[in-house]
Amino acid sequence: MSLVVFESAKPIHCAQCRRGPLRHLVREAGVPRCLDCADLGHLVYLPRGDAALTRRAREASSLSAVVVRFNKRRRRYERQGILVEDPALARAERACLADADARARRRERDRLRRAAEDTRFTAAFAAEIRRLFPGCPADRAAAIAAHASVRGSGRVGRTSAGRALDEPAVTVAVRAAVRHVDTEYDALLMAGVPRFAARARLAAQIDAVLDAWRIPPAAAEPEPVSGPGPDTGDRAGAGAGQVTAPRGAAVPGPEGR
């Protein structure tokens, strides 16, 4: 289990030495203490961002701590970096410099692989939208899928249900797109209308668009093919082999032929 150090956004002072305000602190039985009073003052701070350096520094350090900060919007603690011993960090930096080229090539390969995976997933998401909403234009389905499936966005397309192409998750993505593009939802928010009140006001309008998209587009009716009338062939057959008499000449009867 890792030691946890908190990064404070408030002016907090150490309960033991009264030093402060503290950027990093440790809570012992709910009481804030500075790193020196918690016997962690000799550690150096390594911010997050370089996974290889962080991993190697933590492995080389006999004492380390994870630094976290509370995210009010997401209501959870998020990792900000680690505290490690200075010699361990120096060894980790030398090791990272030695294989920097190889790690750069590996990152490029991983980037290309993720890009190909994202392209395939976005296409599958758009196809599922078209299956559930056959009346949705193809360009709208592609735009909705591209927006919902951005990697690292936290949108519905990146959830476990979205990646599994579950019908409720896909419907949520389409509904959100209709809300922002086909209604005055954004204007209501700018006017100060609460978010849930604006959604309730526009629910019927959004449902109407979704119901229309659930209906497949009507197939084009075949055009009638022009051809000879029903008696044209009969007339042609009846006139075959007959000689037309000159105007004014008498036509002989059957016995005169």
Protein Blocks (a to p, Z undefined) as FASTA:
>chain_A
ZZdddddfbdcddfklopacdfbdcdeehiacdfklnopmmpccddehifmlmmmmmmmp
mbdcddddddfklopacdfbdcddfklmmmmmmmmmmmmmmmmmmmmmmmmmmmmmmmmm
mmmmmmmmmmmmmmbcfklmmmmmmmmmgghklpaklmmklmnopaklmmmmmmmmmmmm
mmcklmmmmnopafklmmmmmmmmmmmmmmmmmpccddddddddddddfklmmmmmmmgo
iacddehiacddfklZZ
